[in-house]
Amino acid sequence: MNRERYSQLIKSKAYDLGFMYCGISKAGFLEEEAPRLEQWLKDNRNGKMGYMENHFDKRLNPTLLVDDAKSVVSLLLNYFPEEQQSDDSFKVSKYAYGADYHNVIKDKLKELYQFIQTEIGEVGGRMFVDSAPVMDKAWAKKSGLGWIGKNSNLIHPKEGSFFFIAELILDLELQEDGPIKDYCGRCTRCIDACPTEAIVEPYVVDGSKCISYLTIELKDALIPGAFHDKMDNWIFGCDVCQDVCPWNRFAKAHQEPAFMPNGQLLGMRKTDWKELTEEVFRELFRNSAVKRTKYSGLIRNIRTIQE
């Protein structure tokens, strides 16, 4: 009975904090994902993201991250914006319109974890937001928050895929939620639309070809010439495979104040981007995930499209 009660307490608090969905799965070794991850790395799909090769065992087993881990609590936070950039602009991924999601979600997770300590007792655990060796999409899938689509994104049948995923790994036994089926069917819109053909087969993305990788993760002075005419005006991230996904017709505008779009960003035109100074960059992206590229990286991306 305690497992059910504790699970409902946690979910109720998660919703109060603004998370759109919360699901729970049993902590354990990810047997299904292990061979897929191994093959993906063997095929060098991670490009120059060397960190993806680190902590292989920890990525697959949460008990190596949290002693005596019993449950993985997965949470989704909507970031779909009501307003978007103009057509006459270089493009920034929607998730970066507002404040850096790492900080926003960590604050929510801290409050949720403190609530657990207060209402349930001394529960050991750790919180994760896209910054540790945790296969967040796999855990969200196991907890029934959606299926992993052909574009490798988690898709929720009522919300689409414009959301962040976070986890709490706890040494507390909770009531598990079961997975749901895959509803991609015969659809190949994401595969057909990818500008760089990064979705090399259904459910397999070659990270080294992905525009998000090229504009954010790749730290080289130049983006490889083979991609210069395929960037589709993206200078930070890419939303193409989500924009064309039929399930995202259900996406609703978020209500998170921290994610409200920066008005100056939405008003930027291509001419403004071309004239971007480091001072304006610092002001415009002071609390934004776009800082990851640094000014030099963003200018590299802009110049790549202009060539």
C-alpha positions as YAML, in Angstrom:
chain: A
units: angstrom
residues:
- id: 1
  name: MET
  ca: [0.00, 0.00, 0.00]
- id: 2
  name: ASN
  ca: [2.86, 2.38, 0.82]
- id: 3
  name: ARG
  ca: [4.27, 1.98, -2.69]
- id: 4
  name: GLU
  ca: [1.01, 3.15, -4.24]
- id: 5
  name: ARG
  ca: [0.57, 5.97, -1.76]
- id: 6
  name: TYR
  ca: [4.14, 7.20, -2.13]
- id: 7
  name: SER
  ca: [3.88, 7.03, -5.91]
- id: 8
  name: GLN
  ca: [0.72, 9.13, -5.92]
- id: 9
  name: LEU
  ca: [2.26, 11.64, -3.54]
- id: 10
  name: ILE
  ca: [5.29, 12.07, -5.80]
- id: 11
  name: LYS
  ca: [3.21, 12.37, -8.97]
- id: 12
  name: SER
  ca: [0.84, 14.87, -7.39]
- id: 13
  name: LYS
  ca: [3.73, 17.07, -6.28]
- id: 14
  name: ALA
  ca: [5.38, 16.76, -9.71]
- id: 15
  name: TYR
  ca: [2.23, 18.09, -11.35]
- id: 16
  name: ASP
  ca: [2.06, 20.93, -8.81]
- id: 17
  name: LEU
  ca: [5.60, 21.88, -9.84]
- id: 18
  name: GLY
  ca: [4.57, 22.14, -13.48]
- id: 19
  name: PHE
  ca: [5.73, 18.82, -14.89]
- id: 20
  name: MET
  ca: [3.30, 17.64, -17.56]
- id: 21
  name: TYR
  ca: [3.71, 13.91, -16.85]
- id: 22
  name: CYS
  ca: [5.41, 11.68, -14.30]
- id: 23
  name: GLY
  ca: [6.03, 7.95, -14.68]
- id: 24
  name: ILE
  ca: [7.83, 5.34, -12.61]
- id: 25
  name: SER
  ca: [9.87, 2.29, -13.56]
- id: 26
  name: LYS
  ca: [11.87, -0.28, -11.63]
- id: 27
  name: ALA
  ca: [15.59, 0.45, -11.48]
- id: 28
  name: GLY
  ca: [17.69, -2.25, -13.10]
- id: 29
  name: PHE
  ca: [19.95, -3.13, -15.99]
- id: 30
  name: LEU
  ca: [18.66, -1.97, -19.40]
- id: 31
  name: GLU
  ca: [19.05, -5.27, -21.22]
- id: 32
  name: GLU
  ca: [17.25, -4.19, -24.38]
- id: 33
  name: GLU
  ca: [19.26, -1.00, -24.79]
- id: 34
  name: ALA
  ca: [22.72, -2.47, -24.07]
- id: 35
  name: PRO
  ca: [23.40, -4.08, -27.48]
- id: 36
  name: ARG
  ca: [21.89, -1.08, -29.31]
- id: 37
  name: LEU
  ca: [24.14, 1.38, -27.51]
- id: 38
  name: GLU
  ca: [27.17, -0.83, -28.06]
- id: 39
  name: GLN
  ca: [26.49, -1.07, -31.80]
- id: 40
  name: TRP
  ca: [25.77, 2.67, -32.08]
- id: 41
  name: LEU
  ca: [29.12, 3.48, -30.54]
- id: 42
  name: LYS
  ca: [30.89, 0.82, -32.61]
- id: 43
  name: ASP
  ca: [29.50, 2.45, -35.76]
- id: 44
  name: ASN
  ca: [30.86, 5.83, -34.58]
- id: 45
  name: ARG
  ca: [27.39, 7.37, -34.59]
- id: 46
  name: ASN
  ca: [28.51, 9.60, -31.71]
- id: 47
  name: GLY
  ca: [30.88, 11.58, -33.94]
- id: 48
  name: LYS
  ca: [33.32, 13.52, -31.75]
- id: 49
  name: MET
  ca: [31.14, 13.20, -28.65]
- id: 50
  name: GLY
  ca: [33.76, 11.13, -26.89]
- id: 51
  name: TYR
  ca: [31.93, 11.41, -23.58]
- id: 52
  name: MET
  ca: [29.27, 9.06, -24.97]
- id: 53
  name: GLU
  ca: [31.82, 6.25, -24.73]
- id: 54
  name: ASN
  ca: [32.46, 6.93, -21.05]
- id: 55
  name: HIS
  ca: [30.62, 5.24, -18.18]
- id: 56
  name: PHE
  ca: [29.07, 2.59, -20.45]
- id: 57
  name: ASP
  ca: [27.97, 0.44, -17.51]
- id: 58
  name: LYS
  ca: [26.50, 3.39, -15.60]
- id: 59
  name: ARG
  ca: [24.41, 4.39, -18.62]
- id: 60
  name: LEU
  ca: [22.75, 1.01, -18.51]
- id: 61
  name: ASN
  ca: [22.48, 0.41, -14.78]
- id: 62
  name: PRO
  ca: [21.18, 3.09, -12.35]
- id: 63
  name: THR
  ca: [22.26, 1.04, -9.35]
- id: 64
  name: LEU
  ca: [25.80, 2.13, -10.25]
- id: 65
  name: LEU
  ca: [24.72, 5.76, -9.90]
- id: 66
  name: VAL
  ca: [22.63, 5.41, -6.73]
- id: 67
  name: ASP
  ca: [23.40, 2.75, -4.13]
- id: 68
  name: ASP
  ca: [20.55, 0.28, -3.76]
- id: 69
  name: ALA
  ca: [18.46, 2.12, -6.36]
- id: 70
  name: LYS
  ca: [14.91, 0.78, -6.51]
- id: 71
  name: SER
  ca: [12.96, 3.20, -8.72]
- id: 72
  name: VAL
  ca: [13.45, 5.65, -11.56]
- id: 73
  name: VAL
  ca: [10.98, 8.55, -11.55]
- id: 74
  name: SER
  ca: [10.80, 10.08, -15.05]
- id: 75
  name: LEU
  ca: [9.35, 13.53, -15.61]
- id: 76
  name: LEU
  ca: [8.38, 15.53, -18.69]
- id: 77
  name: LEU
  ca: [8.38, 19.33, -18.88]
- id: 78
  name: ASN
  ca: [6.77, 21.05, -21.86]
- id: 79
  name: TYR
  ca: [8.73, 23.69, -23.80]
- id: 80
  name: PHE
  ca: [6.59, 24.14, -26.91]
- id: 81
  name: PRO
  ca: [6.33, 27.93, -27.48]
- id: 82
  name: GLU
  ca: [3.22, 29.88, -28.40]
- id: 83
  name: GLU
  ca: [5.29, 32.26, -30.56]
- id: 84
  name: GLN
  ca: [8.05, 31.29, -32.96]
- id: 85
  name: GLN
  ca: [10.76, 32.98, -34.96]
- id: 86
  name: SER
  ca: [9.96, 34.82, -38.18]
- id: 87
  name: ASP
  ca: [10.57, 33.20, -41.55]
- id: 88
  name: ASP
  ca: [13.31, 35.74, -42.30]
- id: 89
  name: SER
  ca: [15.65, 34.52, -39.58]
- id: 90
  name: PHE
  ca: [18.35, 32.01, -38.93]
- id: 91
  name: LYS
  ca: [16.82, 29.31, -36.76]
- id: 92
  name: VAL
  ca: [17.30, 28.41, -33.11]
- id: 93
  name: SER
  ca: [15.77, 25.24, -31.67]
- id: 94
  name: LYS
  ca: [12.58, 25.96, -29.74]
- id: 95
  name: TYR
  ca: [13.95, 24.50, -26.53]
- id: 96
  name: ALA
  ca: [16.45, 27.39, -26.35]
- id: 97
  name: TYR
  ca: [13.97, 30.26, -26.69]
- id: 98
  name: GLY
  ca: [13.87, 30.92, -22.95]
- id: 99
  name: ALA
  ca: [16.06, 30.27, -19.91]
- id: 100
  name: ASP
  ca: [18.49, 27.35, -19.77]
- id: 101
  name: TYR
  ca: [16.36, 24.31, -19.00]
- id: 102
  name: HIS
  ca: [19.07, 22.69, -16.87]
- id: 103
  name: ASN
  ca: [18.69, 25.34, -14.17]
- id: 104
  name: VAL
  ca: [14.89, 25.52, -14.38]
- id: 105
  name: ILE
  ca: [14.41, 21.76, -14.08]
- id: 106
  name: LYS
  ca: [17.06, 21.28, -11.38]
- id: 107
  name: ASP
  ca: [15.24, 23.78, -9.17]
- id: 108
  name: LYS
  ca: [12.00, 21.82, -9.65]
- id: 109
  name: LEU
  ca: [13.74, 18.50, -8.96]
- id: 110
  name: LYS
  ca: [15.31, 19.85, -5.78]
- id: 111
  name: GLU
  ca: [11.89, 20.91, -4.56]
- id: 112
  name: LEU
  ca: [10.42, 17.53, -5.45]
- id: 113
  name: TYR
  ca: [13.24, 15.67, -3.72]
- id: 114
  name: GLN
  ca: [12.88, 17.84, -0.61]
- id: 115
  name: PHE
  ca: [9.15, 17.07, -0.62]
- id: 116
  name: ILE
  ca: [9.95, 13.33, -0.71]
- id: 117
  name: GLN
  ca: [12.32, 13.72, 2.25]
- id: 118
  name: THR
  ca: [9.71, 15.63, 4.23]
- id: 119
  name: GLU
  ca: [6.64, 13.52, 3.41]
- id: 120
  name: ILE
  ca: [8.14, 10.04, 3.15]
- id: 121
  name: GLY
  ca: [11.39, 10.10, 5.12]
- id: 122
  name: GLU
  ca: [15.10, 9.62, 4.51]
- id: 123
  name: VAL
  ca: [15.14, 8.53, 0.90]
- id: 124
  name: GLY
  ca: [18.47, 8.29, -0.88]
- id: 125
  name: GLY
  ca: [18.66, 9.41, -4.47]
- id: 126
  name: ARG
  ca: [20.04, 11.65, -7.18]
- id: 127
  name: MET
  ca: [18.47, 13.96, -9.75]
- id: 128
  name: PHE
  ca: [19.46, 14.13, -13.40]
- id: 129
  name: VAL
  ca: [18.81, 16.64, -16.18]
- id: 130
  name: ASP
  ca: [20.56, 15.69, -19.41]
- id: 131
  name: SER
  ca: [24.00, 16.05, -17.83]
- id: 132
  name: ALA
  ca: [24.97, 12.58, -16.61]
- id: 133
  name: PRO
  ca: [25.22, 9.04, -18.02]
- id: 134
  name: VAL
  ca: [21.48, 8.33, -17.82]
- id: 135
  name: MET
  ca: [19.46, 7.05, -20.79]
- id: 136
  name: ASP
  ca: [16.54, 9.33, -20.10]
- id: 137
  name: LYS
  ca: [14.44, 8.34, -23.12]
- id: 138
  name: ALA
  ca: [14.77, 4.65, -22.29]
- id: 139
  name: TRP
  ca: [13.58, 5.21, -18.72]
- id: 140
  name: ALA
  ca: [10.73, 7.45, -19.81]
- id: 141
  name: LYS
  ca: [9.66, 4.77, -22.27]
- id: 142
  name: LYS
  ca: [9.76, 2.07, -19.58]
- id: 143
  name: SER
  ca: [7.60, 4.23, -17.33]
- id: 144
  name: GLY
  ca: [4.89, 4.65, -19.94]
- id: 145
  name: LEU
  ca: [5.53, 8.28, -20.88]
- id: 146
  name: GLY
  ca: [5.64, 7.49, -24.58]
- id: 147
  name: TRP
  ca: [7.46, 5.46, -27.18]
- id: 148
  name: ILE
  ca: [10.79, 6.19, -28.86]
- id: 149
  name: GLY
  ca: [10.01, 7.25, -32.41]
- id: 150
  name: LYS
  ca: [11.88, 6.66, -35.65]
- id: 151
  name: ASN
  ca: [13.66, 9.98, -35.07]
- id: 152
  name: SER
  ca: [14.88, 8.60, -31.71]
- id: 153
  name: ASN
  ca: [12.80, 11.15, -29.76]
- id: 154
  name: LEU
  ca: [10.33, 10.16, -27.07]
- id: 155
  name: ILE
  ca: [6.78, 10.72, -28.34]
- id: 156
  name: HIS
  ca: [3.76, 11.06, -26.07]
- id: 157
  name: PRO
  ca: [0.42, 10.22, -27.73]
- id: 158
  name: LYS
  ca: [-1.31, 13.32, -26.33]
- id: 159
  name: GLU
  ca: [1.55, 15.83, -26.35]
- id: 160
  name: GLY
  ca: [4.00, 14.98, -29.13]
- id: 161
  name: SER
  ca: [7.71, 15.41, -28.36]
- id: 162
  name: PHE
  ca: [8.46, 19.04, -27.49]
- id: 163
  name: PHE
  ca: [9.40, 18.42, -23.87]
- id: 164
  name: PHE
  ca: [12.43, 17.93, -21.65]
- id: 165
  name: ILE
  ca: [13.03, 14.67, -19.78]
- id: 166
  name: ALA
  ca: [14.42, 14.48, -16.24]
- id: 167
  name: GLU
  ca: [14.85, 11.75, -13.64]
- id: 168
  name: LEU
  ca: [15.01, 11.07, -9.95]
- id: 169
  name: ILE
  ca: [16.71, 7.77, -9.15]
- id: 170
  name: LEU
  ca: [15.64, 6.69, -5.66]
- id: 171
  name: ASP
  ca: [16.36, 3.88, -3.21]
- id: 172
  name: LEU
  ca: [12.61, 3.73, -2.56]
- id: 173
  name: GLU
  ca: [10.27, 1.07, -3.88]
- id: 174
  name: LEU
  ca: [7.40, 2.62, -5.81]
- id: 175
  name: GLN
  ca: [4.49, 1.46, -7.92]
- id: 176
  name: GLU
  ca: [5.71, 0.90, -11.46]
- id: 177
  name: ASP
  ca: [3.98, 2.13, -14.62]
- id: 178
  name: GLY
  ca: [4.10, -0.10, -17.69]
- id: 179
  name: PRO
  ca: [5.26, 0.93, -21.18]
- id: 180
  name: ILE
  ca: [2.90, 1.76, -24.03]
- id: 181
  name: LYS
  ca: [3.09, 0.56, -27.64]
- id: 182
  name: ASP
  ca: [4.85, 2.24, -30.56]
- id: 183
  name: TYR
  ca: [2.42, 4.26, -32.69]
- id: 184
  name: CYS
  ca: [4.80, 5.40, -35.45]
- id: 185
  name: GLY
  ca: [3.30, 2.82, -37.81]
- id: 186
  name: ARG
  ca: [4.44, 3.16, -41.42]
- id: 187
  name: CYS
  ca: [5.11, 6.89, -41.16]
- id: 188
  name: THR
  ca: [8.56, 8.02, -42.38]
- id: 189
  name: ARG
  ca: [8.08, 11.80, -42.38]
- id: 190
  name: CYS
  ca: [11.00, 12.43, -40.03]
- id: 191
  name: ILE
  ca: [13.32, 10.24, -42.10]
- id: 192
  name: ASP
  ca: [12.25, 11.88, -45.36]
- id: 193
  name: ALA
  ca: [12.53, 15.44, -44.02]
- id: 194
  name: CYS
  ca: [15.93, 15.31, -42.29]
- id: 195
  name: PRO
  ca: [18.12, 17.80, -44.21]
- id: 196
  name: THR
  ca: [21.34, 15.83, -43.64]
- id: 197
  name: GLU
  ca: [19.86, 12.31, -43.82]
- id: 198
  name: ALA
  ca: [20.98, 11.74, -40.24]
- id: 199
  name: ILE
  ca: [18.20, 9.20, -39.57]
- id: 200
  name: VAL
  ca: [20.07, 6.40, -41.32]
- id: 201
  name: GLU
  ca: [17.33, 3.84, -40.65]
- id: 202
  name: PRO
  ca: [14.17, 3.83, -38.56]
- id: 203
  name: TYR
  ca: [15.07, 4.42, -34.90]
- id: 204
  name: VAL
  ca: [18.79, 4.98, -35.64]
- id: 205
  name: VAL
  ca: [20.24, 8.51, -35.80]
- id: 206
  name: ASP
  ca: [23.82, 9.08, -36.90]
- id: 207
  name: GLY
  ca: [24.74, 11.79, -34.43]
- id: 208
  name: SER
  ca: [27.70, 12.89, -36.53]
- id: 209
  name: LYS
  ca: [25.30, 13.98, -39.31]
- id: 210
  name: CYS
  ca: [22.66, 15.64, -37.11]
- id: 211
  name: ILE
  ca: [22.38, 19.42, -37.41]
- id: 212
  name: SER
  ca: [22.04, 19.67, -33.62]
- id: 213
  name: TYR
  ca: [25.40, 17.94, -33.28]
- id: 214
  name: LEU
  ca: [27.01, 20.04, -36.01]
- id: 215
  name: THR
  ca: [25.84, 23.35, -34.52]
- id: 216
  name: ILE
  ca: [26.28, 22.58, -30.80]
- id: 217
  name: GLU
  ca: [28.40, 19.53, -29.99]
- id: 218
  name: LEU
  ca: [30.99, 19.81, -32.77]
- id: 219
  name: LYS
  ca: [33.71, 22.16, -31.53]
- id: 220
  name: ASP
  ca: [35.84, 22.22, -34.69]
- id: 221
  name: ALA
  ca: [36.67, 25.58, -36.26]
- id: 222
  name: LEU
  ca: [34.70, 24.59, -39.36]
- id: 223
  name: ILE
  ca: [31.63, 22.46, -40.03]
- id: 224
  name: PRO
  ca: [32.48, 19.81, -42.67]
- id: 225
  name: GLY
  ca: [31.93, 21.12, -46.19]
- id: 226
  name: ALA
  ca: [29.57, 18.29, -47.12]
- id: 227
  name: PHE
  ca: [26.92, 19.82, -44.83]
- id: 228
  name: HIS
  ca: [27.21, 23.50, -45.79]
- id: 229
  name: ASP
  ca: [24.29, 23.47, -48.21]
- id: 230
  name: LYS
  ca: [22.16, 21.26, -45.94]
- id: 231
  name: MET
  ca: [21.96, 23.35, -42.78]
- id: 232
  name: ASP
  ca: [18.46, 24.64, -43.63]
- id: 233
  name: ASN
  ca: [19.20, 27.97, -41.86]
- id: 234
  name: TRP
  ca: [19.69, 26.29, -38.45]
- id: 235
  name: ILE
  ca: [22.37, 27.94, -36.30]
- id: 236
  name: PHE
  ca: [21.59, 26.29, -32.95]
- id: 237
  name: GLY
  ca: [20.00, 22.87, -32.85]
- id: 238
  name: CYS
  ca: [17.34, 21.61, -35.25]
- id: 239
  name: ASP
  ca: [13.62, 20.84, -34.92]
- id: 240
  name: VAL
  ca: [12.88, 19.45, -38.40]
- id: 241
  name: CYS
  ca: [12.18, 15.84, -37.37]
- id: 242
  name: GLN
  ca: [9.83, 17.09, -34.66]
- id: 243
  name: ASP
  ca: [8.15, 19.78, -36.76]
- id: 244
  name: VAL
  ca: [7.09, 17.22, -39.38]
- id: 245
  name: CYS
  ca: [5.99, 14.55, -36.88]
- id: 246
  name: PRO
  ca: [2.18, 14.11, -37.05]
- id: 247
  name: TRP
  ca: [2.02, 13.56, -33.30]
- id: 248
  name: ASN
  ca: [3.19, 17.11, -32.69]
- id: 249
  name: ARG
  ca: [-0.12, 18.45, -33.97]
- id: 250
  name: PHE
  ca: [-1.14, 17.78, -30.36]
- id: 251
  name: ALA
  ca: [1.62, 19.98, -28.92]
- id: 252
  name: LYS
  ca: [0.24, 22.72, -26.68]
- id: 253
  name: ALA
  ca: [1.97, 25.93, -25.63]
- id: 254
  name: HIS
  ca: [3.82, 25.62, -22.32]
- id: 255
  name: GLN
  ca: [2.92, 27.67, -19.23]
- id: 256
  name: GLU
  ca: [6.43, 27.86, -17.76]
- id: 257
  name: PRO
  ca: [7.39, 31.53, -17.22]
- id: 258
  name: ALA
  ca: [11.13, 30.76, -17.45]
- id: 259
  name: PHE
  ca: [10.68, 29.35, -20.96]
- id: 260
  name: MET
  ca: [8.84, 32.37, -22.34]
- id: 261
  name: PRO
  ca: [10.61, 33.41, -25.55]
- id: 262
  name: ASN
  ca: [13.08, 36.26, -25.49]
- id: 263
  name: GLY
  ca: [11.35, 39.01, -27.48]
- id: 264
  name: GLN
  ca: [14.62, 40.23, -28.96]
- id: 265
  name: LEU
  ca: [15.42, 36.71, -30.16]
- id: 266
  name: LEU
  ca: [12.06, 36.33, -31.88]
- id: 267
  name: GLY
  ca: [12.54, 39.69, -33.56]
- id: 268
  name: MET
  ca: [15.97, 38.87, -35.02]
- id: 269
  name: ARG
  ca: [16.27, 38.85, -38.82]
- id: 270
  name: LYS
  ca: [19.08, 37.36, -40.88]
- id: 271
  name: THR
  ca: [20.69, 40.77, -41.20]
- id: 272
  name: ASP
  ca: [20.72, 41.09, -37.39]
- id: 273
  name: TRP
  ca: [22.36, 37.69, -37.01]
- id: 274
  name: LYS
  ca: [25.05, 38.58, -39.54]
- id: 275
  name: GLU
  ca: [25.88, 41.72, -37.57]
- id: 276
  name: LEU
  ca: [25.80, 40.00, -34.16]
- id: 277
  name: THR
  ca: [28.47, 41.34, -31.80]
- id: 278
  name: GLU
  ca: [29.88, 39.53, -28.81]
- id: 279
  name: GLU
  ca: [28.32, 42.11, -26.52]
- id: 280
  name: VAL
  ca: [24.84, 41.51, -27.98]
- id: 281
  name: PHE
  ca: [25.44, 37.74, -27.82]
- id: 282
  name: ARG
  ca: [26.22, 37.94, -24.09]
- id: 283
  name: GLU
  ca: [23.15, 40.06, -23.41]
- id: 284
  name: LEU
  ca: [20.78, 38.05, -25.61]
- id: 285
  name: PHE
  ca: [21.82, 34.63, -24.30]
- id: 286
  name: ARG
  ca: [22.84, 35.45, -20.72]
- id: 287
  name: ASN
  ca: [20.64, 32.73, -19.19]
- id: 288
  name: SER
  ca: [20.19, 30.63, -22.32]
- id: 289
  name: ALA
  ca: [21.33, 27.19, -23.41]
- id: 290
  name: VAL
  ca: [22.72, 28.91, -26.53]
- id: 291
  name: LYS
  ca: [25.72, 29.93, -24.41]
- id: 292
  name: ARG
  ca: [27.02, 26.40, -25.00]
- id: 293
  name: THR
  ca: [28.18, 27.33, -28.47]
- id: 294
  name: LYS
  ca: [29.98, 30.45, -27.24]
- id: 295
  name: TYR
  ca: [30.04, 33.49, -29.49]
- id: 296
  name: SER
  ca: [32.71, 31.99, -31.75]
- id: 297
  name: GLY
  ca: [30.67, 28.85, -32.31]
- id: 298
  name: LEU
  ca: [27.50, 30.70, -33.19]
- id: 299
  name: ILE
  ca: [29.37, 32.95, -35.63]
- id: 300
  name: ARG
  ca: [30.89, 29.82, -37.21]
- id: 301
  name: ASN
  ca: [27.38, 28.42, -37.70]
- id: 302
  name: ILE
  ca: [26.09, 31.67, -39.22]
- id: 303
  name: ARG
  ca: [29.04, 31.92, -41.59]
- id: 304
  name: THR
  ca: [28.58, 28.29, -42.64]
- id: 305
  name: ILE
  ca: [25.06, 29.06, -43.88]
- id: 306
  name: GLN
  ca: [26.25, 32.20, -45.67]
- id: 307
  name: GLU
  ca: [28.93, 30.35, -47.63]
...
